[in-house]
Amino acid sequence: MSDDSGRPPFDQRIADGYVGKYILVGLTYLDHEGKEIRRAQLHGVIEEAAPNGIKIRLRGVHDARSWTMPPDLRAISTARPGIYTLHGTSERVENPDLLATWRIQEPPPKR
């Protein structure tokens, strides 16, 4: 469901509860036909959660960088306890609080 602007609903109360939590983010990049191009994973601590984006202070191989993901709270879920091994870097993330997954598709070519 989205609001009149086409954006998904944003609940600041829920978003505020994510601040300070450790999140593991999975990104799948697709070409314009929906074929997978590559995957990436990021992890870190959520610093801010606002209607203009969710800012994450990254850890691991991207330590001290920030990354802002879209403010769609539907992409975030509670992580199951355990050790997550990242495919691209072989980093091991132990017991993150949250998970988020994104599929990013290229637009069709202009004709």
N, C-alpha and C positions, 0 to 999 in steps of 0.2 A: 504494500500500500504506500502511496506517496501523497504529498499535499498538492495544492493547486499549482505549485511551481514545477511539479514533476520530481522534486527531491523527496527522498525517503523521510519519514518522520524522525525527529531528533528529540530525545528525552534527556534534558540536561542532568536530571537527577541520576539517571542510570549512568550517563557518561561520567559524571563526577566520581562515581564508584569505581571507575576503571583507572583513574589517576593513581599512579604509584604502583600499579600492577605490572608484572612481567608478562610480555606477550610474544608469541611466536607467530610470524606472518608468512604465509605461503603465497607466492605469486606465480600464476601460469600465464604466459604470453602466447597469444594466438594470432595467426595471420587472418586476413580478411575473410577467409573461407572457414575459419574455425579450427584449423590444424595447429597443433602445438608447435611453437617455435623453440621455447625454452622455459625453464623453471628457475625460480630463485626463492630463497628464504632469508628472512631478516628476523632479528630478535632484539628486545630491549625493554626499557621501562617507559610506560606512557607518562609523559610530562604534562600534557594538556589535552582536553577533550572539549571541543566547541563545535558549533554548527559549521564553522569554516574548515574543520579538519581535526584529526587526532594525531598529535605530535608525539613521536617516539624517539627517545634518546637511545641510539643503537649500542649494542655490545658486541663482543666477539671480533670478527675480522673487520667489522665496520665501526669499531669502538669510537665513541665520542662524536660520531656524525648524528644528524637527525634525519628523520624521514616522516613525512606527513601523509597519512592515508585518508581516504574520503571519510566523511562523518556518517557513514551508514552503519549504525549499530547492529543491524541484522547480520553483518559479516563476522561478528565477534561471538565466540562461545567459550564456555569454561573448558579448560584443558583437563584431561585425565592425568593423574599423577604418573610419572615415569620419565625415562630418558629419551629424548627425541634427537636423532642423529640427522643433521642437515645433509642433503644429497650433494650439493655443490661444493661444500667446504669441509665436510666430515666433522664439523663442530658438534658438540654434544650439549644440549640444553636440558637441564634437569628440572623437572616439576615447574614448568611455566604456569602462570595463573590462567592465562587466556590464549586462545587461538583465533586467528583470522585468516580467511582465504579469499583470494581475489583472482578473477579471470579477466585479463586485459586483452581485448581484441582490437586489431588494427581495423580502421575503416576501409570500405571497398575503394579500389583505385578510382581516381577521377577519370572520366571519359571525355 
